[in-house]
Each structure stands twice: as C-alpha cells, then as structure tokens.
C-alpha cells in the first residue's frame, strides 16, 4: 500500500534515506564526497568499497541507534559511519568499542609487523552529545594525544557532527561541508534544485532522493522508516517537555517554600498556606 507524500525528497535522517543515499554501490561517490568534507586532506578518499557490518553491531540494541555503514578506501583506510538519533548510555564507550573491530580485523596470519591502516569512526548526531563543550562548535575531531597535546597516534580518529548546532541558512552556505550538513537537516524542505546545489554530485543526490522515482514498495519502506523517525521524535520531544515541566514545577515549589519561610512567625500557618498554596504539613516541616 502506497501513501501520499508531499515532500519532493526523502529525509536523510531516516534509516531508509541514509542507506539509500550513502549505503549502496551505485551511489558510493555521494558518500566519498561527503566524507571528504570531514576528513583531513591527506586522508581524502578517491574511491571506496562497502564491507559487511555484521561484526560492527549494525542492528540497534535499543531504539536510539540507526544502522551504520562500514567501508574501506583504496589505500586501506577503514570508515565507520553512523547516524545517531538520540543519546545513549556510554555513547563514547560504544564508539571506541566499534572502532576496535576494524583494527583487529587487520591482523595477518603468521609473521606480521603490526602496521595498521587508519580507522575513522564518524558519527552524524541528531542531538547535542556533550553539553559542557563549546556551544557553537558543531564539528568535533578526537584523537590520541600526549600530556603536551601532541598527537601520539594519528591513525585512529573519531569525528562527530552535532547537527542541531548547524544553523546556517541556504544563503549562508559557503563550503561543500556546509552544503552537505544543510541537506542533512533540510532536504525534505527543498523544492527543485536550488542554486547552491548545481554541482554534479548534488544533482545525483537529488535524482537518488526524489520520492517520485521510487517504486511502490520503496515508497512503502520509506513511509515506514519515516513513521519510525517521527514517532521517535515525538517520544523524545515529549520527554524533553516533561523534563522542562518538572523543572518549572520544582522551581515554583522552591519559590513557595522560600516565601513560606519568610512569613513564618509573622502570619498564622493557615494564612501562609492560603498565600503560598502549600499544605499545612509542608509548612510545619519548615519549622522543624
């Protein structure tokens, strides 16, 4: 059964959209172009091949992780690319654990000199994962350094993109990275092929991502993926609102208690109760 879809292009933050654009052999140049906006120049990719994600925990262990992509560059570099919708317990531990698989699989039988190809773990995050960090920086590159902040080992890197912090409008896009991150956030809102996206790689993206080009079964699969994405969004939004409401209620209660303390000894307890809305029992506890 097909569903009417008003958007021209799919949402890249859905599992279906992410895998359709970045996870298939015919479209791998899209992934190459996107990754090169995040990687240091000396590790830019010319081409890549997809590898099995079976040993990388690609199946979500809860309803917060969206399937990842595992691929290898022509020079042997390994790349884990994951789209994450929400925070998880031990998020950093999970990143390090998954990155250990591409390291271990490089071991050779017999004599081996332990030389390793670079490994990158790249997380596209639809949340802010580290609230105490620089509020404006949306791109974080993490690597091993010594006590003098000199790079100790440059073949294992973690790159995180906090999408909610990327707030540029379409008129403010300057770099290729800007354009890709804008598409991650706004592709379903785009109509046609706007001026900043006339390069061949984006024209290919629009063709791959246009819903009208989907078969009936692909539209059904996308609709299911989109429903899951929206349901998860609703759950997360409700959770955030409940947290804010609890915070406001706690703040109001503390303010009432503060007023009650100030009135103790000046007004009868029942009068303080009527003034603040606190129960007599709550006010009597302040006297103890």
Long-range contacts (C-beta under 8 A, 24 or more apart in sequence): 1-220, 2-216, 2-219, 2-220, 2-223, 3-219, 3-220, 3-223, 5-211, 5-219, 5-222, 5-223, 7-188, 7-189, 7-211, 8-188, 8-190, 8-191, 8-192, 8-210, 8-211, 8-212, 9-187, 9-188, 9-190, 9-206, 9-209, 9-210, 9-211, 10-187, 10-188, 10-209, 10-211, 10-222, 10-226, 11-187, 11-188, 11-226, 11-229, 12-183, 12-184, 12-187, 12-209, 13-83, 13-85, 13-126, 13-163, 13-184, 13-229, 14-222, 14-225, 14-226, 14-228, 14-229, 15-66, 15-67, 15-83, 15-225, 15-228, 15-229, 16-221, 16-222, 16-224, 16-225, 16-226, 17-187, 17-209, 17-222, 17-225, 18-66, 18-67, 18-83, 19-67, 19-69, 20-208, 20-209, 21-205, 21-208, 21-209, 22-69, 22-81, 23-50, 23-69, 25-50, 27-204, 27-208, 28-71, 29-201, 29-204, 30-201, 30-204, 30-205, 30-208, 31-69, 31-71, 31-81, 33-176, 33-180, 33-201, 34-180, 35-79, 35-81, 35-122, 36-176, 37-175, 37-176, 37-177, 37-180, 38-122, 38-139, 38-159, 38-161, 38-177, 39-120, 39-159, 43-73, 43-77, 43-118, 43-120, 45-73, 45-74, 45-77, 45-79, 46-73, 46-74, 47-73, 47-74, 48-72, 48-73, 48-74, 48-79, 51-78, 55-101, 55-105, 56-80, 56-98, 56-101, 57-98, 62-88, 63-232, 64-88, 64-232, 68-98, 70-102, 75-117, 76-117, 76-118, 77-117, 77-118, 77-119, 77-120, 78-102, 78-117, 78-118, 78-119, 78-120, 79-119, 79-120, 79-122, 80-119, 80-120, 80-121, 80-122, 81-122, 81-124, 82-121, 82-122, 82-123, 82-124, 83-124, 83-126, 84-123, 84-124, 84-125, 84-126, 84-127, 85-126, 85-127, 85-229, 85-232, 85-236, 86-126, 86-127, 86-232, 86-236, 87-127, 87-129, 91-129, 95-121, 95-123, 95-158, 96-158, 99-156, 99-158, 103-156, 116-155, 117-155, 118-154, 118-155, 118-156, 118-157, 119-155, 119-156, 119-157, 120-157, 120-158, 120-159, 121-157, 121-158, 121-159, 122-158, 122-159, 122-160, 122-161, 123-158, 123-159, 123-160, 123-161, 124-161, 124-163, 124-184, 125-160, 125-161, 125-162, 125-163, 126-163, 126-164, 127-162, 127-164, 128-162, 128-164, 128-165, 129-160, 129-162, 135-165, 136-165, 137-165, 138-162, 138-163, 138-165, 138-166, 138-181, 170-194, 170-196, 257-282, 257-286, 260-286, 261-286
